[in-house]
Amino acid sequence: MRATLNIPDDLLSEVQKISGEKSKTKAITTAMKEYVHQKRIKELLALRGKIQIEDVTDELEKLELEEMEENDKRWRNR
């Protein structure tokens, strides 16, 4: 998407320097992606303690192993 923006030269230069991007477009895109990423992290961290998550890793692993064994038996009996 093309857009006309009024960005202070010193700010754009700093973004290019920090991001390591030579292109203004790439520097702005990189900065915007990083901004969105940081905002999402903050939103997730704000949920800390508000959501209860049950760890079912062991149960899932057990089910997966059982399914693999069943599939293995099916293939061997053919």
C-alpha positions as CSV (number, residue, x, y, z in Angstrom):
1,M,0.0,0.0,0.0
2,R,1.4,3.4,-0.9
3,A,1.0,6.2,1.6
4,T,2.3,9.7,1.9
5,L,3.7,10.3,5.4
6,N,5.3,13.2,7.2
7,I,8.0,11.5,9.3
8,P,10.7,13.7,10.9
9,D,14.0,13.1,9.1
10,D,15.9,12.5,12.4
11,L,13.4,9.9,13.5
12,L,13.5,8.1,10.2
13,S,17.3,8.1,10.3
14,E,17.3,6.7,13.8
15,V,14.9,3.9,12.8
16,Q,17.1,3.1,9.8
17,K,20.2,3.0,12.0
18,I,18.6,0.9,14.8
19,S,16.9,-1.5,12.4
20,G,20.0,-1.8,10.2
21,E,17.8,-1.4,7.1
22,K,19.1,0.8,4.3
23,S,15.7,1.3,2.7
24,K,13.3,3.7,4.4
25,T,10.4,1.4,3.5
26,K,12.1,-1.6,5.1
27,A,13.1,0.4,8.1
28,I,9.5,1.6,8.7
29,T,8.1,-1.9,8.1
30,T,10.5,-3.4,10.5
31,A,9.7,-0.8,13.2
32,M,6.0,-1.3,12.7
33,K,6.3,-5.1,13.0
34,E,8.4,-4.8,16.2
35,Y,5.8,-2.3,17.6
36,V,2.9,-4.7,17.0
37,H,5.0,-7.6,18.4
38,Q,5.8,-5.7,21.6
39,K,2.1,-4.6,22.0
40,R,1.0,-8.2,21.7
41,I,3.5,-9.3,24.3
42,K,2.2,-6.7,26.7
43,E,-1.4,-7.8,26.1
44,L,-0.5,-11.4,26.8
45,L,1.5,-10.4,29.9
46,A,-1.5,-8.4,31.2
47,L,-3.5,-11.7,31.2
48,R,-1.0,-13.3,33.6
49,G,-3.0,-14.7,36.6
50,K,-6.3,-14.0,34.9
51,I,-6.5,-17.1,32.9
52,Q,-6.1,-20.6,34.3
53,I,-4.5,-23.0,31.9
54,E,-4.4,-26.7,32.6
55,D,-1.3,-28.5,31.4
56,V,-2.5,-31.6,29.5
57,T,0.9,-32.3,27.8
58,D,1.3,-35.7,29.5
59,E,-2.2,-36.9,28.6
60,L,-1.8,-35.8,25.0
61,E,1.5,-37.5,24.7
62,K,0.0,-40.7,26.1
63,L,-2.9,-40.6,23.7
64,E,-0.5,-39.9,20.8
65,L,1.7,-42.9,21.7
66,E,-1.4,-45.2,22.0
67,E,-2.6,-44.0,18.6
68,M,0.8,-44.7,17.1
69,E,0.8,-48.2,18.5
70,E,-2.7,-48.9,17.1
71,N,-1.6,-47.7,13.7
72,D,1.5,-49.8,13.9
73,K,-0.6,-52.9,14.7
74,R,-3.0,-52.2,11.8
75,W,-0.1,-51.9,9.3
76,R,1.6,-55.1,10.6
77,N,-1.6,-57.1,10.3
78,R,-2.1,-56.4,6.7
